[in-house]
Amino acid sequence: MSILTFTGCNNVQSDIDRAFASLDRVEDPSRGLTNSDLKSLETQIADLDNQISEHREEFSEDQIKQVGRIKGRFAAVTIKKGLNDAKETLKDWDNQIHGFFEGISGTERHPNANYDK
C-alpha cells in the first residue's frame, strides 16, 4: 500500500511540476503568448482539479497550495493577455474611426489609387 501511495504522490507532484513548467513558458515574454498555450495550461489545471476531487488523499496540503498558486498565476496571465488584446482592439477601432471620418470629409484618398484615368 505504501508503494501505491508513494507512486501516487510522485505522479501528482509530476503533474504539478509540469503545470509550473508550462506556466514558466507561458510567462516568458520572449516566446509570445498564444491561445493554444493558454488552452493547454487550462486543460492541465482542470486535470489537477479533477485529480484533487477524485483522489484527495493523494495530495498533501502543500501540493494543494501549489495548485492554488498555479491557478493564481494562470489568472494573472489570462487577465494580462485579455487587457493586451483589448488594447489592440481599441487601437484598431480608433484607426477605423479616424479613417471613417476622413472618408466622410473626402480629405483622404487611397494612397495607391490612380485618379487620373
DSSP file (Angstrom, degrees, kcal/mol; ACC not computed):
  #  RESIDUE AA STRUCTURE BP1 BP2  ACC     N-H-->O    O-->H-N    N-H-->O    O-->H-N    TCO  KAPPA ALPHA  PHI   PSI    X-CA   Y-CA   Z-CA
    1    1 A M     >        0   0    0      0, 0.0     4,-2.2     0, 0.0     5,-0.2   0.000 360.0 360.0 360.0 -37.0    0.0    0.0    0.0
    2    2 A S  H  >  +     0   0    0      1,-0.2     4,-2.6     2,-0.2     5,-0.2   0.840 360.0  55.1 -69.3 -29.7    2.8    2.4    0.8
    3    3 A I  H  > S+     0   0    0      2,-0.2     4,-2.8     1,-0.2    -1,-0.2   0.916 108.6  48.7 -66.0 -41.6    4.3    1.8   -2.7
    4    4 A L  H  > S+     0   0    0      2,-0.2     4,-2.7     1,-0.2    -2,-0.2   0.919 112.7  47.5 -62.8 -43.1    1.0    2.8   -4.3
    5    5 A T  H  X S+     0   0    0     -4,-2.2     4,-2.6     2,-0.2    -2,-0.2   0.926 113.1  48.3 -63.6 -44.4    0.8    5.9   -2.1
    6    6 A F  H  X S+     0   0    0     -4,-2.6     4,-2.5     2,-0.2    -2,-0.2   0.918 113.2  47.5 -62.1 -44.4    4.4    6.8   -3.0
    7    7 A T  H  X S+     0   0    0     -4,-2.8     4,-2.5     1,-0.2    -2,-0.2   0.912 112.1  50.4 -63.5 -42.4    3.7    6.3   -6.7
    8    8 A G  H  X S+     0   0    0     -4,-2.7     4,-2.5     2,-0.2    -2,-0.2   0.910 110.9  48.5 -61.7 -43.3    0.5    8.3   -6.5
    9    9 A C  H  X S+     0   0    0     -4,-2.6     4,-2.8     2,-0.2     5,-0.2   0.905 112.0  49.0 -64.2 -42.2    2.3   11.2   -4.7
   10   10 A N  H  X S+     0   0    0     -4,-2.5     4,-2.4     2,-0.2    -2,-0.2   0.915 112.0  48.7 -63.5 -41.8    5.1   11.2   -7.3
   11   11 A N  H  X S+     0   0    0     -4,-2.5     4,-2.1     2,-0.2    -2,-0.2   0.920 112.5  48.3 -63.5 -44.0    2.6   11.2  -10.1
   12   12 A V  H  X S+     0   0    0     -4,-2.5     4,-2.2     1,-0.2    -2,-0.2   0.931 113.0  47.4 -61.3 -47.0    0.7   14.0   -8.5
   13   13 A Q  H  X S+     0   0    0     -4,-2.8     4,-2.9     1,-0.2    -1,-0.2   0.866 109.2  54.7 -65.6 -35.3    3.9   16.0   -8.0
   14   14 A S  H  X S+     0   0    0     -4,-2.4     4,-2.4     2,-0.2    -1,-0.2   0.915 108.6  48.2 -62.5 -42.3    4.9   15.3  -11.6
   15   15 A D  H  X S+     0   0    0     -4,-2.1     4,-1.9     2,-0.2    -2,-0.2   0.899 113.0  48.2 -64.4 -40.5    1.7   16.8  -12.9
   16   16 A I  H  X S+     0   0    0     -4,-2.2     4,-2.4     2,-0.2    -2,-0.2   0.927 111.7  49.8 -64.2 -45.5    2.1   19.8  -10.6
   17   17 A D  H  X S+     0   0    0     -4,-2.9     4,-2.4     1,-0.2    -2,-0.2   0.887 109.4  51.7 -61.4 -39.7    5.7   20.3  -11.8
   18   18 A R  H  X S+     0   0    0     -4,-2.4     4,-2.4     2,-0.2    -1,-0.2   0.897 109.0  50.5 -63.7 -39.9    4.6   20.0  -15.4
   19   19 A A  H  X S+     0   0    0     -4,-1.9     4,-2.3     2,-0.2    -2,-0.2   0.909 110.4  49.4 -65.4 -41.2    1.9   22.7  -14.9
   20   20 A F  H  X S+     0   0    0     -4,-2.4     4,-2.4     2,-0.2    -2,-0.2   0.911 110.8  50.4 -62.6 -41.3    4.5   25.0  -13.3
   21   21 A A  H  X S+     0   0    0     -4,-2.4     4,-2.0     2,-0.2    -2,-0.2   0.903 110.0  50.1 -63.4 -40.8    6.9   24.4  -16.2
   22   22 A S  H  X S+     0   0    0     -4,-2.4     4,-2.5     1,-0.2    -1,-0.2   0.904 109.8  51.3 -63.5 -40.6    4.0   25.3  -18.7
   23   23 A L  H  X S+     0   0    0     -4,-2.3     4,-2.5     1,-0.2    -2,-0.2   0.914 107.0  53.2 -61.9 -43.2    3.4   28.4  -16.7
   24   24 A D  H  X S+     0   0    0     -4,-2.4     4,-0.7     1,-0.2    -1,-0.2   0.907 111.1  46.7 -59.2 -41.6    7.0   29.4  -16.9
   25   25 A R  H >< S+     0   0    0     -4,-2.0     3,-0.7     1,-0.2    -2,-0.2   0.917 112.8  49.2 -66.1 -42.7    6.9   29.0  -20.7
   26   26 A V  H 3< S+     0   0    0     -4,-2.5    -2,-0.2     1,-0.2    -1,-0.2   0.859 111.9  48.9 -64.9 -36.0    3.6   31.0  -21.0
   27   27 A E  H 3< S+     0   0    0     -4,-2.5    -1,-0.2    -5,-0.2    -2,-0.2   0.578  82.9 109.0 -81.8  -9.6    5.0   33.8  -18.8
   28   28 A D    XX  -     0   0    0     -3,-0.7     3,-1.4    -4,-0.7     4,-0.9  -0.568  58.3-156.8 -71.5 111.9    8.3   34.0  -20.8
   29   29 A P  T 34 S+     0   0    0      0, 0.0    -1,-0.2     0, 0.0     4,-0.1   0.747  87.8  63.0 -64.6 -22.9    8.0   37.3  -22.7
   30   30 A S  T 34 S+     0   0    0      1,-0.2    -2,-0.1     2,-0.1    -3,-0.0   0.720 101.6  52.5 -74.6 -19.3   10.5   36.2  -25.4
   31   31 A R  T <4 S-     0   0    0     -3,-1.4    -1,-0.2    -6,-0.2    -5,-0.1   0.831 101.1-132.0 -83.8 -34.3    8.2   33.4  -26.5
   32   32 A G     <  -     0   0    0     -4,-0.9     2,-0.5    -6,-0.1    -4,-0.1   0.194  21.9 -97.3  83.8 144.3    4.9   35.2  -27.1
   33   33 A L        -     0   0    0     -4,-0.1     2,-0.3    -6,-0.1    -7,-0.1  -0.856  39.1-170.3-104.7 125.2    1.7   34.0  -25.7
   34   34 A T     >  -     0   0    0     -2,-0.5     4,-1.8     1,-0.1     5,-0.1  -0.766  34.5-121.9-111.2 159.0   -0.7   32.0  -27.8
   35   35 A N  H  > S+     0   0    0     -2,-0.3     4,-2.5     1,-0.2     5,-0.2   0.832 115.4  59.0 -63.7 -31.7   -4.3   30.9  -27.3
   36   36 A S  H  > S+     0   0    0      2,-0.2     4,-2.5     1,-0.2    -1,-0.2   0.907 103.4  51.0 -63.6 -42.6   -3.0   27.3  -27.7
   37   37 A D  H  > S+     0   0    0      1,-0.2     4,-2.3     2,-0.2    -2,-0.2   0.933 112.3  46.8 -58.7 -46.5   -0.6   27.8  -24.8
   38   38 A L  H  X S+     0   0    0     -4,-1.8     4,-2.6     1,-0.2    -2,-0.2   0.903 111.7  50.3 -64.2 -41.7   -3.4   29.1  -22.6
   39   39 A K  H  X S+     0   0    0     -4,-2.5     4,-2.1     2,-0.2    -1,-0.2   0.907 110.5  50.1 -64.3 -42.0   -5.8   26.3  -23.6
   40   40 A S  H  X S+     0   0    0     -4,-2.5     4,-2.0     2,-0.2    -2,-0.2   0.925 113.3  45.4 -62.0 -45.1   -3.1   23.6  -22.9
   41   41 A L  H  X S+     0   0    0     -4,-2.3     4,-2.4     1,-0.2    -2,-0.2   0.887 109.8  54.9 -66.7 -38.8   -2.4   25.1  -19.5
   42   42 A E  H  X S+     0   0    0     -4,-2.6     4,-2.3     1,-0.2    -1,-0.2   0.890 108.0  50.1 -60.4 -39.4   -6.2   25.4  -18.8
   43   43 A T  H  X S+     0   0    0     -4,-2.1     4,-2.4     2,-0.2    -2,-0.2   0.903 108.9  51.5 -65.3 -42.4   -6.5   21.7  -19.5
   44   44 A Q  H  X S+     0   0    0     -4,-2.0     4,-2.2     1,-0.2    -2,-0.2   0.907 110.9  48.3 -61.7 -41.2   -3.6   20.8  -17.1
   45   45 A I  H  X S+     0   0    0     -4,-2.4     4,-2.5     2,-0.2    -2,-0.2   0.910 110.6  50.5 -66.5 -41.8   -5.3   22.9  -14.4
   46   46 A A  H  X S+     0   0    0     -4,-2.3     4,-2.4     1,-0.2    -1,-0.2   0.892 109.5  52.0 -62.3 -39.0   -8.7   21.2  -15.0
   47   47 A D  H  X S+     0   0    0     -4,-2.4     4,-2.5     2,-0.2    -2,-0.2   0.911 109.3  49.3 -63.3 -42.1   -6.9   17.8  -14.8
   48   48 A L  H  X S+     0   0    0     -4,-2.2     4,-2.5     2,-0.2    -2,-0.2   0.913 110.0  51.5 -63.2 -41.8   -5.3   18.7  -11.5
   49   49 A D  H  X S+     0   0    0     -4,-2.5     4,-2.4     1,-0.2    -2,-0.2   0.918 110.4  48.8 -59.5 -43.8   -8.7   19.8  -10.2
   50   50 A N  H  X S+     0   0    0     -4,-2.4     4,-2.6     2,-0.2     5,-0.3   0.907 109.9  51.5 -62.8 -41.8  -10.2   16.5  -11.2
   51   51 A Q  H  X S+     0   0    0     -4,-2.5     4,-2.9     1,-0.2    -2,-0.2   0.911 110.4  48.8 -62.1 -41.5   -7.4   14.6   -9.5
   52   52 A I  H  < S+     0   0    0     -4,-2.5     4,-0.4     1,-0.2    -2,-0.2   0.926 113.2  47.7 -63.6 -43.4   -8.0   16.6   -6.3
   53   53 A S  H  < S+     0   0    0     -4,-2.4     3,-0.3     1,-0.2    -2,-0.2   0.899 122.2  33.7 -63.4 -41.3  -11.7   15.9   -6.4
   54   54 A E  H  < S+     0   0    0     -4,-2.6    -2,-0.2     1,-0.2    -1,-0.2   0.770 133.1  24.8 -88.8 -27.0  -11.3   12.2   -7.1
   55   55 A H    ><  +     0   0    0     -4,-2.9     3,-2.3    -5,-0.3     4,-0.4  -0.301  64.7 152.2-136.6  50.5   -8.1   11.4   -5.1
   56   56 A R  G >  S+     0   0    0     -4,-0.4     3,-1.8    -3,-0.3    -1,-0.1   0.830  71.0  65.3 -52.3 -36.1   -7.9   14.0   -2.4
   57   57 A E  G 3  S+     0   0    0      1,-0.3    -1,-0.3    -3,-0.1    -5,-0.1   0.699  94.0  60.0 -64.3 -19.3   -6.0   11.5   -0.2
   58   58 A E  G <  S+     0   0    0     -3,-2.3     2,-0.4    -7,-0.2    -1,-0.3   0.581  93.4  80.5 -84.1  -9.7   -3.1   11.5   -2.7
   59   59 A F    <   -     0   0    0     -3,-1.8     2,-0.1    -4,-0.4   -50,-0.1  -0.830  69.0-146.1-103.3 132.3   -2.5   15.3   -2.3
   60   60 A S     >  -     0   0    0     -2,-0.4     4,-1.9     1,-0.1     5,-0.2  -0.453  33.0-106.7 -81.5 166.7   -0.6   16.8    0.6
   61   61 A E  H  > S+     0   0    0      1,-0.2     4,-2.1     2,-0.2     5,-0.2   0.898 122.5  53.7 -60.6 -39.4   -1.6   20.3    1.9
   62   62 A D  H  > S+     0   0    0      1,-0.2     4,-2.4     2,-0.2    -1,-0.2   0.898 106.5  51.4 -63.2 -39.8    1.4   21.8    0.2
   63   63 A Q  H  > S+     0   0    0      2,-0.2     4,-2.1     1,-0.2    -1,-0.2   0.876 108.4  51.1 -66.0 -36.0    0.5   20.2   -3.1
   64   64 A I  H  X S+     0   0    0     -4,-1.9     4,-1.9     2,-0.2    -1,-0.2   0.892 110.2  49.8 -67.3 -37.6   -3.0   21.7   -2.9
   65   65 A K  H  X S+     0   0    0     -4,-2.1     4,-2.3     2,-0.2    -2,-0.2   0.896 108.0  54.0 -64.6 -39.3   -1.4   25.1   -2.1
   66   66 A Q  H  X S+     0   0    0     -4,-2.4     4,-2.4     1,-0.2    -2,-0.2   0.907 106.7  51.0 -61.5 -41.1    0.8   24.6   -5.2
   67   67 A V  H  X S+     0   0    0     -4,-2.1     4,-2.3     1,-0.2    -1,-0.2   0.899 108.8  52.4 -62.5 -39.7   -2.2   24.0   -7.3
   68   68 A G  H  X S+     0   0    0     -4,-1.9     4,-2.3     2,-0.2    -2,-0.2   0.893 108.3  50.4 -62.0 -40.1   -3.7   27.2   -5.9
   69   69 A R  H  X S+     0   0    0     -4,-2.3     4,-2.7     2,-0.2     5,-0.2   0.901 108.8  52.2 -64.4 -40.4   -0.5   29.1   -6.9
   70   70 A I  H  X S+     0   0    0     -4,-2.4     4,-2.5     1,-0.2    -2,-0.2   0.932 110.3  48.2 -59.7 -45.6   -0.8   27.7  -10.4
   71   71 A K  H  X S+     0   0    0     -4,-2.3     4,-2.5     2,-0.2    -2,-0.2   0.899 111.8  50.0 -62.9 -40.8   -4.4   28.9  -10.6
   72   72 A G  H  X S+     0   0    0     -4,-2.3     4,-2.0     2,-0.2    -2,-0.2   0.925 112.7  45.2 -64.3 -45.2   -3.4   32.4   -9.3
   73   73 A R  H  X S+     0   0    0     -4,-2.7     4,-2.3     2,-0.2    -2,-0.2   0.890 112.5  52.3 -65.9 -38.2   -0.6   32.7  -11.8
   74   74 A F  H  X S+     0   0    0     -4,-2.5     4,-2.7    -5,-0.2    -2,-0.2   0.913 108.2  51.1 -63.1 -42.5   -2.8   31.5  -14.6
   75   75 A A  H  X S+     0   0    0     -4,-2.5     4,-2.6     1,-0.2     5,-0.2   0.912 109.9  50.1 -60.6 -42.4   -5.4   34.0  -13.7
   76   76 A A  H  X S+     0   0    0     -4,-2.0     4,-2.4     2,-0.2    -2,-0.2   0.915 112.0  47.0 -63.2 -43.2   -2.8   36.8  -13.8
   77   77 A V  H  X S+     0   0    0     -4,-2.3     4,-2.5     2,-0.2    -2,-0.2   0.914 112.9  49.5 -63.9 -43.4   -1.6   35.7  -17.2
   78   78 A T  H  X S+     0   0    0     -4,-2.7     4,-2.4     2,-0.2    -2,-0.2   0.910 112.1  47.4 -63.9 -43.4   -5.1   35.4  -18.6
   79   79 A I  H  X S+     0   0    0     -4,-2.6     4,-2.5     2,-0.2    -1,-0.2   0.927 112.0  50.1 -63.9 -44.8   -6.0   38.9  -17.3
   80   80 A K  H  X S+     0   0    0     -4,-2.4     4,-2.4     1,-0.2    -2,-0.2   0.919 111.8  47.7 -60.9 -43.8   -2.9   40.4  -18.8
   81   81 A K  H  X S+     0   0    0     -4,-2.5     4,-2.7     1,-0.2    -1,-0.2   0.914 111.2  51.8 -63.7 -41.8   -3.5   38.8  -22.2
   82   82 A G  H  X S+     0   0    0     -4,-2.4     4,-2.4     1,-0.2    -2,-0.2   0.905 110.5  47.7 -60.8 -42.5   -7.1   40.0  -22.1
   83   83 A L  H  X S+     0   0    0     -4,-2.5     4,-2.4     2,-0.2    -1,-0.2   0.908 112.4  48.8 -65.9 -42.0   -6.0   43.5  -21.4
   84   84 A N  H  X S+     0   0    0     -4,-2.4     4,-2.0     2,-0.2    -2,-0.2   0.908 112.1  48.9 -64.2 -41.0   -3.4   43.5  -24.1
   85   85 A D  H  X S+     0   0    0     -4,-2.7     4,-2.2     2,-0.2    -2,-0.2   0.915 111.5  49.5 -63.5 -42.4   -5.9   42.1  -26.6
   86   86 A A  H  X S+     0   0    0     -4,-2.4     4,-2.7     1,-0.2    -2,-0.2   0.891 108.3  54.0 -63.5 -39.3   -8.4   44.8  -25.6
   87   87 A K  H  X S+     0   0    0     -4,-2.4     4,-2.0     1,-0.2    -1,-0.2   0.922 110.0  46.5 -60.9 -44.6   -5.8   47.5  -26.0
   88   88 A E  H  X S+     0   0    0     -4,-2.0     4,-2.3     2,-0.2    -1,-0.2   0.887 111.6  51.7 -65.1 -39.5   -5.0   46.3  -29.6
   89   89 A T  H  X S+     0   0    0     -4,-2.2     4,-2.5     2,-0.2    -2,-0.2   0.923 110.0  48.7 -63.7 -44.3   -8.8   46.1  -30.4
   90   90 A L  H  X S+     0   0    0     -4,-2.7     4,-2.5     1,-0.2    -1,-0.2   0.886 109.9  52.5 -62.8 -38.5   -9.3   49.7  -29.1
   91   91 A K  H  X S+     0   0    0     -4,-2.0     4,-2.2     2,-0.2    -1,-0.2   0.911 110.0  48.6 -62.9 -42.3   -6.3   50.9  -31.2
   92   92 A D  H  X S+     0   0    0     -4,-2.3     4,-2.5     2,-0.2    -2,-0.2   0.919 111.3  49.6 -63.7 -43.6   -7.8   49.2  -34.3
   93   93 A W  H  X S+     0   0    0     -4,-2.5     4,-2.9     2,-0.2     5,-0.2   0.913 109.0  52.8 -61.4 -42.3  -11.2   50.9  -33.6
   94   94 A D  H  X S+     0   0    0     -4,-2.5     4,-2.5     1,-0.2    -1,-0.2   0.926 110.5  47.2 -59.4 -45.1   -9.5   54.2  -33.2
   95   95 A N  H  X S+     0   0    0     -4,-2.2     4,-2.4     2,-0.2    -1,-0.2   0.898 112.9  49.1 -63.8 -40.3   -7.8   53.8  -36.6
   96   96 A Q  H  X S+     0   0    0     -4,-2.5     4,-2.6     2,-0.2    -2,-0.2   0.916 111.7  48.3 -66.6 -42.4  -11.0   52.8  -38.2
   97   97 A I  H  X S+     0   0    0     -4,-2.9     4,-2.4     2,-0.2     5,-0.2   0.923 111.5  50.5 -63.0 -43.7  -13.0   55.7  -36.8
   98   98 A H  H  X S+     0   0    0     -4,-2.5     4,-1.8    -5,-0.2    -2,-0.2   0.935 113.2  45.7 -58.9 -46.5  -10.3   58.1  -37.9
   99   99 A G  H  X S+     0   0    0     -4,-2.4     4,-2.5     2,-0.2    -2,-0.2   0.867 109.1  56.6 -64.1 -37.5  -10.4   56.6  -41.4
  100  100 A F  H  X S+     0   0    0     -4,-2.6     4,-2.3     1,-0.2    -2,-0.2   0.937 108.9  45.3 -59.5 -48.1  -14.2   56.7  -41.4
  101  101 A F  H  X S+     0   0    0     -4,-2.4     4,-2.1     1,-0.2    -1,-0.2   0.842 111.6  52.3 -68.5 -32.6  -14.2   60.5  -40.7
  102  102 A E  H  X>S+     0   0    0     -4,-1.8     4,-1.2    -5,-0.2     5,-1.1   0.902 109.9  50.6 -65.1 -39.3  -11.5   61.1  -43.3
  103  103 A G  H  <5S+     0   0    0     -4,-2.5    -2,-0.2     2,-0.2    -1,-0.2   0.898 110.4  48.4 -64.9 -40.5  -13.7   59.2  -45.7
  104  104 A I  H  <5S+     0   0    0     -4,-2.3    -1,-0.2     1,-0.2    -2,-0.2   0.915 113.5  46.4 -64.7 -43.2  -16.8   61.2  -44.9
  105  105 A S  H  <5S-     0   0    0     -4,-2.1    -1,-0.2    -5,-0.2    -2,-0.2   0.681 102.2-134.3 -76.4 -15.9  -14.9   64.5  -45.3
  106  106 A G  T  <5 +     0   0    0     -4,-1.2    -3,-0.2    -5,-0.1    -4,-0.1   0.658  68.0 125.1  74.2  14.9  -13.3   63.4  -48.5
  107  107 A T      < +     0   0    0     -5,-1.1     2,-0.4     1,-0.1    -4,-0.1   0.681  62.8  53.6 -82.1 -17.2   -9.9   64.7  -47.4
  108  108 A E        -     0   0    0     -6,-0.8     2,-0.3    -9,-0.1    -2,-0.1  -0.944  61.5-170.0-123.3 140.2   -8.1   61.4  -47.9
  109  109 A R        -     0   0    0     -2,-0.4    -6,-0.0     4,-0.0    -2,-0.0  -0.810  45.5 -80.7-116.8 162.5   -7.8   59.2  -50.9
  110  110 A H    >   -     0   0    0     -2,-0.3     3,-1.3     1,-0.1    -1,-0.0  -0.472  40.7-134.5 -63.2 130.0   -6.4   55.7  -51.2
  111  111 A P  T 3  S+     0   0    0      0, 0.0    -1,-0.1     0, 0.0    -2,-0.0   0.739 101.3  43.0 -64.8 -23.3   -2.6   56.1  -51.4
  112  112 A N  T 3  S+     0   0    0      2,-0.1     2,-0.2     0, 0.0    -2,-0.1   0.436  88.5 112.9-101.4  -0.4   -2.2   53.6  -54.3
  113  113 A A    <   -     0   0    0     -3,-1.3     2,-0.7     1,-0.1    -4,-0.0  -0.472  58.8-144.2 -76.7 143.2   -5.2   54.7  -56.3
  114  114 A N    >   +     0   0    0     -2,-0.2     3,-0.5     1,-0.1    -1,-0.1  -0.912  21.2 174.9-107.2 106.0   -4.7   56.4  -59.7
  115  115 A Y  T 3   +     0   0    0     -2,-0.7    -1,-0.1     1,-0.2    -2,-0.0   0.381  62.6  82.5 -93.1   3.3   -7.3   59.0  -60.1
  116  116 A D  T 3         0   0    0      1,-0.2    -1,-0.2     0, 0.0    -2,-0.0   0.576 360.0 360.0 -84.4  -8.9   -6.0   60.4  -63.4
  117  117 A K    <         0   0    0     -3,-0.5    -1,-0.2     0, 0.0    -2,-0.1   0.477 360.0 360.0 -70.7 360.0   -7.7   57.7  -65.6
